[in-house]
């Protein structure tokens, strides 16, 4: 599943320090001559009165159901404008769909993925793709990736159903199309492949050859990407 609670500190070192910005007539004290444009982009959610327009309950994948994760388990961002998205990370929940939703809604858990795909093929979105989910156990990977959990256990191959593979492949194909991510094993990775992780998912029973074939077919099928885009 996701990261340990320490991941909630993912944004802790993003302090502005002596540099502040003049917003809405507030006084500004600038410790350096210029606040870099890319830094400002990464800090937009910290500025008073600044909020990117969002539609409550909007999803990025057509057909997904929205169930919000706790705001303690992700960080506001403006991806891909502030962080390039170039990875999809495949996870396995090590539990039921309901248990995954429960922990992702728990502010003390410290982790959540953008999506959960059930054994029945239903897709639930819990975090918008524009935001940084604490799912990979590595800050850089969190910022650059979309995380997809899959209901089941790594040591139970029967949990990886045909409906799950096909639904997840369509989801991954849509994400790859949206952000121009190559459909290959360098860019579509398992949680176990994230640098420094102690996780083993999706495990030895996840059929990568089958999955990647399904993603490639979904990616090249006209109209099969199924996205509504950012709201």
C-alpha positions in Angstrom: 0.0 0.0 0.0 1.2 3.6 0.5 4.0 5.2 2.6 4.6 5.4 6.3 3.2 8.4 8.3 6.5 10.3 8.0 5.5 11.0 4.4 3.2 13.6 5.8 6.3 15.7 6.2 6.8 15.6 2.5 6.2 19.3 2.2 7.8 20.3 5.5 11.0 21.6 3.9 9.3 23.9 1.5 9.5 26.9 3.7 9.9 30.3 2.0 12.4 31.4 4.7 13.0 35.1 4.6 11.3 35.5 1.3 7.6 36.4 1.2 5.4 37.7 -1.6 3.2 40.7 -1.9 -0.3 39.4 -2.3 -3.4 41.5 -2.1 -1.6 44.5 -0.6 0.2 42.6 2.1 3.7 43.7 3.0 6.5 41.8 1.3 10.0 41.2 2.7 12.3 39.7 0.1 15.5 38.1 1.2 16.7 37.6 -2.4 16.4 39.9 -5.4 14.0 37.7 -7.3 11.7 34.9 -6.3 12.3 32.3 -9.0 9.3 31.6 -11.2 9.5 27.8 -10.7 9.7 28.2 -6.9 6.6 30.4 -7.0 4.8 27.8 -9.0 5.6 25.2 -6.4 4.4 27.4 -3.6 1.2 28.7 -5.0 -1.0 26.8 -2.5 0.8 28.6 0.4 -0.1 32.1 -0.8 -3.1 33.8 0.9 -6.1 34.0 -1.3 -4.7 31.8 -4.1 -6.7 28.7 -5.0 -6.8 26.9 -8.3 -10.5 26.5 -9.4 -11.7 23.0 -8.7 -15.0 21.2 -9.1 -16.1 19.1 -6.1 -16.2 15.5 -7.0 -14.7 15.9 -10.4 -12.7 12.9 -11.7 -9.8 12.7 -14.2 -10.9 9.3 -15.6 -14.3 8.8 -17.1 -16.3 6.2 -15.3 -14.4 6.5 -12.0 -16.2 7.1 -8.8 -15.0 9.9 -6.5 -14.3 9.1 -2.8 -12.0 11.7 -1.2 -8.9 10.7 0.7 -7.9 12.6 3.8 -6.2 15.9 3.0 -3.4 14.8 5.4 -2.4 12.1 2.9 -1.7 14.3 -0.1 -0.4 17.7 -1.0 -1.9 20.4 -3.1 -0.1 21.0 -6.4 -0.7 22.2 -10.0 0.6 19.3 -11.9 1.9 19.0 -14.6 2.6 22.7 -14.6 4.7 22.6 -11.4 5.8 19.0 -11.5 6.1 16.9 -14.7 4.2 13.7 -14.6 6.2 10.9 -16.2 5.5 7.8 -14.2 2.7 5.5 -13.2 3.3 3.4 -10.1 1.4 0.1 -9.7 0.5 -0.9 -6.1 -1.4 -3.7 -4.4 -3.4 -2.9 -1.3 -2.6 -5.9 0.8 -6.3 -5.9 1.8 -9.8 -5.3 0.6 -11.1 -2.4 -1.3 -13.0 -1.2 1.8 -9.9 -1.4 4.0 -7.9 0.6 1.5 -10.5 3.4 1.3 -10.6 3.4 5.1 -6.9 3.9 5.6 -6.7 6.5 2.8 -9.4 8.5 4.6 -7.5 8.2 7.9 -5.4 11.4 8.5 -3.1 9.4 10.7 -2.2 6.9 8.0 0.1 9.3 6.1 -0.4 7.8 2.7 -2.9 7.4 -0.1 -2.9 6.7 -3.9 -4.7 8.6 -6.6 -6.8 5.5 -7.6 -8.0 2.1 -6.4 -9.0 -0.5 -8.9 -11.2 -3.2 -7.5 -11.2 -6.9 -8.4 -14.6 -6.3 -10.1 -12.9 -3.7 -12.4 -14.5 -0.6 -10.8 -12.2 2.4 -10.5 -12.3 4.8 -7.6 -10.4 8.1 -7.6 -9.4 9.5 -4.2 -6.9 12.2 -5.1 -6.9 14.5 -8.2 -4.0 13.9 -10.6 -3.0 17.5 -10.3 -2.1 16.9 -6.6 0.8 15.0 -5.1 -0.3 11.8 -3.4 1.9 10.3 -0.7 2.0 6.8 -2.2 5.5 5.9 -3.4 7.7 6.3 -0.3 10.0 8.7 -2.3 9.3 12.4 -2.6 10.6 12.8 -6.1 8.5 9.9 -7.3 5.4 11.2 -5.5 5.8 14.5 -7.3 6.3 12.9 -10.8 3.9 10.0 -10.7 0.3 8.9 -10.5 -0.3 6.0 -8.1 -2.8 3.2 -8.7 -3.7 0.7 -6.0 -5.2 -2.7 -6.9 -7.4 -4.6 -4.5 -5.9 -7.9 -3.2 -2.8 -9.5 -1.8 0.6 -10.0 -3.6 0.7 -13.7 -2.7 -2.8 -14.5 -4.1 -2.7 -14.5 -7.9 -6.5 -15.1 -8.1 -7.0 -11.6 -6.8 -5.7 -10.2 -10.1 -8.8 -10.7 -12.2 -9.3 -10.1 -15.8 -11.7 -7.2 -15.0 -9.0 -5.6 -12.8 -6.3 -5.9 -15.5 -8.4 -4.5 -18.2 -9.8 -1.6 -16.1 -6.4 -0.7 -14.8 -4.9 -0.9 -18.3 -7.5 1.5 -19.6 -6.7 3.9 -16.7 -3.0 3.7 -17.2 -3.4 4.2 -20.9 -5.5 7.3 -20.3 -2.9 8.7 -17.9 -0.1 8.0 -20.4 -2.0 9.7 -23.1 -2.8 12.7 -21.0 0.8 13.4 -20.0 2.7 12.0 -22.9 4.2 9.1 -20.8 5.8 6.4 -22.9 4.1 3.0 -22.5 7.1 1.0 -21.3 8.5 -0.6 -18.2 10.7 2.4 -17.5 7.7 4.6 -17.0 5.1 2.2 -15.8 6.7 0.7 -12.7 5.8 -1.3 -9.6 6.0 0.1 -6.1 8.9 -2.3 -5.5 10.9 -0.5 -8.2 10.8 2.9 -6.5 14.2 3.8 -5.2 14.6 3.2 -1.5 11.3 1.5 -0.9 10.8 -1.4 1.4 7.6 -2.5 -0.4 7.4 -5.6 -2.6 4.1 -4.9 -4.5 2.7 -5.7 -7.0 4.6 -8.9 -6.3 5.7 -11.9 -8.4 2.1 -12.9 -9.5 1.4 -9.6 -11.2 1.6 -10.4 -14.9 3.5 -7.5 -16.4 3.6 -8.9 -19.9 -0.2 -9.3 -20.0 -0.7 -5.9 -18.4 1.6 -4.0 -20.7 0.0 -5.6 -23.7 -3.4 -4.4 -22.5 -2.1 -0.9 -21.8 -0.6 -0.7 -25.3 -3.8 -1.9 -26.9 -5.9 0.6 -24.9 -3.5 3.4 -25.7 -3.8 2.8 -29.4 -7.6 2.3 -29.4 -9.4 5.4 -30.6 -11.6 6.8 -27.8 -10.5 4.3 -25.2 -8.4 6.8 -23.1 -11.6 7.9 -21.3 -10.6 11.2 -19.6 -12.5 14.3 -18.6 -9.3 16.3 -18.0 -8.6 18.7 -15.2 -11.5 20.7 -13.8 
